[in-house]
Every structure is written in structure tokens, then in C-alpha cells.
Amino acid sequence: MVKSFDFGKAPAHLIRRTHQVAVSIFMEEAADFGVTPVQFAILNALMDDPGQDQVTLAARVAFDAATSGSVISRLEAKGWILREPDEHDRRRKRLWITTQGQVVAQQMKRAAGKTQQRLLGPLSVDEREQLTQLLAKLVAAHEGRAPLGEA
């Protein structure tokens, strides 16, 4: 008899499940804000570098540029970001975080920190550091290979 594939020992499956757990924890911690991890990443990226265009911003947060418009529209509807045409290329849109968006993003940092603590809680301090280093190494080695994420 042929046995099925053992997903419990498959790194790709375990990484996918870890991502699902991380998103679930973030949604619990950030429930008062009604945002997704991608929306939080966009707000943070705009705090660090305001005026980015949509395509550059999507790449910076590892998100599909084609669907980033809908995510940005939701943030814009909340009054957290402004989208304006580039003065040199009207087809290109530049993004700015509003004062209200900055305040909310700063408040969400605590939720993001709690998410990390809860996610890594079962690990020792050394294991947390090792896991983070190994994941960063995997991402760096495969950067640009994988299609970007969803909302």
C-alpha cells in the first residue's frame, strides 16, 4: 500500500501553517484596528519612506502590485493614506501616510509585537533567534523567486 505524503514533516507545509497561525494571532491582537498584516506593513513602509509609488511600495512589502491597489484603497477609505498622481507621470500614483494613519500605525506596533511574542512563545530565546536567522536566510536565498502575497 502506498502511503500518503507526510505533511507533518514537510517544511513548506509547516511554513504555510506557521503563516496561517501568525496571521490569525495578528488579527486577534489588531482586532480593534480592523487591518491585515499587509495593511500594517504598508503603513509602516510609508512612515519610513513617504511618497513611494504603488509599485515600489508593493515590492517593498513583498506584495503583488496588481492587487495592492485594493489594499491601498481600503487604507485610503479609512483616511490613513493619501494617493496622488506623480507630478511628472500622471499614470504613476504616489502614496503618503496621513497624520491619523501615523497615529494608528504607532498604536498597532504593540499588537505586532504581541503577535511575535505569542507566535514564538513556545520556543526558547535561543530557538527564537535561530528560527529567525534560518527564515531570513531562506527568504534571502529565494528573494525574487516566489510570487508575491495576497491581501
N, C-alpha and C positions, 0 to 999 in steps of 0.2 A: 504494500500500500504506500502511495506517495504521500508524504507529509506536506502540510501547508507551510508557507513561508513564515518564519518566526519573527514577527514584527517587534516583539519584546526585546530582541537583540539587534535590531536594525537602527543604526544611528540616525538615518534620515527620518524614520518614523518617530523616534524618540525626540528629535529636534522639533518636528512638527507638533507633537503633543505638548512639548515644553512651551512652544509658542502659543498654543491654544490656552494653556494654563496661565501664561503671562498676560495675555490679552484679557482673560476672564478676571484675573486679580486686578489689573489696571481699571477695568470697567467698574468693579466694585469700589475701589479706592477713589476713583474720579467720578462717581455717580452723580455727585452734586453739580458737576460741570457739564455733563452730557456730551463728552467728547471721546473720540477714539484715540488710540496711541499715535496714529498718523497725524491727526489734527494737532495733538500736543507737540509732536516733532516739528510740524510746520511752524507753529507759533514760536517755538524755541529757535528755530533756524532764522526766522525773521527778526527776532530780538538780537541775535548775533550779527546778522548782516541784512539790514533793511534795504528794500528797493530791488531785491533779486527778481529776475523774471521767472515765470512759472516753470519753464523747462529746467532751468538751473536749480530752482528750489526743489522740484520733484526729484532730480538726480541726487541732490544733497541729502534728502531724507529717504533715499532708495525706494522711490515710489514711481509708478507708471505715469509718465507725463500726460498720456491721453486721458486718464481718468482723474488726474489731480484737479482738474477744473471743477468737478462736482464737490470735491472735498473743500476746495478753496471757496466755492460759492456758499457752502454751509457756514464757514467761518465768517465770511463777509456778511451773511444774513444776520449773524449774531452781533455784528458791529465790532468784531475783533480784528479784522484786517480790511485794508483798502486795496482795490485793484484799479490801476490806472494805466492807460496806454503809454508806451515809451515815447518820449518826445521826438526821437529820431526814427523810430519804426513803429507806426501805429498798430501793426499786427501783433507786436510783442507787448505783453502785459507785465507791468512791474507791480510788486506787492509790498505793502507796508503794514506793520502791526500798529494798531491804534493804542492809545493810552489804556483804554479798557481792556484790550487784548493783552497788553503787558501785565496789567494787574492780575488778570485771570491766570495767565501763564505762570506768573510767580507763585500764585496760590496753588496751582496744580503741581508744582515741583515737589511739594510734600507728599502728594498722592503718588507721584512717580517714585520717590524714594521709598515709600512704604511698599510699593509693588516689588521693588528689587529685594527689599528685606524679606518679604513674605515668600517670594519665589525661591530665594536662596536659603531660606531659614533652615531647611533640613541638612544643609552642608556645614562643615566646619569652616573656620576662617581660611585655612589653607586650601580647602577644596573649592571654596568660592573663588579665590584668586586663581587657582589652577584652571577651573572651568572657564572663567572669563578670558584668561590668556589663550586657552585652546580654541574657544569660539572665535575670538578675534583673529587668530591665526588662520582658521578655516575660511572666515569671511574674506580676509585679505588675499588668500591664495585663489579664491574664486571670484573676486570682485569683477564685475562686468560680465560675468558668465550667465548668471541667472536672470530670468525676467523679474521685473520689479513688482512689489507687493500690491495688494488690493486695499480698498477702504475698509 
